[in-house]
Amino acid sequence: MFKSYAQLPFVDEKAKVSASYYVTKLLPNLIKDCRHLLSDNFIFQQDGTPAHTAALADDWIKKKCPGFIGKNERPPNSPDLSPLDYHDSWSTFITETFELLTKKLCKV
């Protein structure tokens, strides 16, 4: 599928992967590899590891990655949820539909 490869990241021996370490040592190369392999056609989502959910990491990724799913947008840890259970998709749909109908009715 891919005719390229990504670098295997190594963590320094005895290093504690804090948000600072993650943002300065690991993320830049990871994002660079994602762009190399996928251009800008990727969505970046992380797990709940403290270094991943830190504001420093969240802010850095938001600036560098347009397709980033932030920690407040991630689904809870339950295998039986539908997307409507954990995202405000339904309320967004209702709000946008209401606004559209209101605009159309006001034109009449």
Secondary structure, DSSP 8 states (H G I E B T S, - for coil): --SS--------TT----HHHIIIIIHHHHHHHHHHHHTT---EE--S-HHHHSHHHHHHHHHH-SSEE-TTTS--S-TT--HHHHSTHHHHHHHHHHHHHHHHHHH-
